[in-house]
Amino acid sequence: MAKLKLEDLHRVSPLASGGFGRVVLVQDKNNSSDTYALKIISKQRIVAIGYQERILNEKNILAELKSDFIVRLYKTFKDDEYLYLLMELCLGGELSKLIYDVDNLNHTAAKFYTACIAEALIYMHSKGIVHSDLTTSNALLDSKGYVKLIDFGMASKVTSGQEAKLLHGTPDYMAPEVILNKGHNTAADLWSLGVIVYNMLAGWAPFADEDDNYIQTYHNVLNGIDDVDFPDDIENMAEDLIRKLCRDDPAKRLAAHEIPTHGWFADFYWEDLKYRTMKPPFIPKITSAVDTRNFDAEDYTEESSYPDTDGVSRWDPEF
């Protein structure tokens, strides 16, 4: 890995695309069994929008995190036009796709994925790291069916008493204090987890607007969890967990380290999960190291959507 160079990587297939670039599956030309996810970030776009510090922050945070429930960063590269993050490949697809494919998950499956995310948050929050964009699309299934968190582009590192100040995230999952730009801490991730649990069990996000009007979604979030209807088939203890994660007051929300002792997990074997001996509820269909059937990404061509920007190659000596 230490000797691996950018030119050693063969680009096989697209996995995802976003505002700053795309993620592709790559293969080591010298060892075809070694495959990775390569995040390709346009320097021009980053400079145009003023996100240089955030990209460096993402790299530093990923380099610090070492957890079985968080995607690993192996190496970084750069050239005149792009920055590259070489990361662990998870071929099981997004949790959001699984929820969509099965309509909604049973309690056993939802409990398993909640526990995977909780383990990631317990670890991250102990280091003062806030994900800030926790969604079902930012949770990937690996080849064995375990969930790992991805996309730390909006993450922040805060010390005790500090709060992140930026308004960012995905509207359906944003906590009230984020929408109101009051500053937020690790409790914002717990709100998002509550939304994810509801989404898994109901098949839809609790605050989402039917017409995808994000302003109405913000209003729904600010109205709070008490205005949300719970389907009858959501167990009482699951509903209790969701309500405690989505309390309006961040200080009163359940903390990540308190989740394992909540009543919904009374019959759950956390040690088996931690040591990855627990059988996942779904095993992704994967036939090879380059099988991307669980992703819906289309071919993506980089476009020059922003004008030429001075200083494109002078801000990243630490990348």
Buried (B, 14 or more C-beta within 10 A) or exposed (E): EEEBEBEBBBEBBBBBBEEBBBBBBBBBEEEEEBBBBBBBBBBBBBBBEEBBEBBBBBBBBBBEBEBBBBBBBBBBBBEEEBBBBBBBBBBBBBBBBBBEEBEBBEBEBBBBBBBBBBBBBBBBBEEBBBBBBBBBBBBBBBBEBBBBBBBBBBBBBBEEEEBBEEEBBBBBBBBBBBBBEEBBBBBBBBBBBBBBBBBBBBBBBBBBBEEEEBEBBBBBBEEBBEEBEBEEEBBEBBBBBBBBBBBBEBEEBBEBEBBBEBEBBEEBEBEEBEEEEBEBBBEBEBEEBBBBEBBEBEEBEBEEEEEEBEEBBEBBEEB
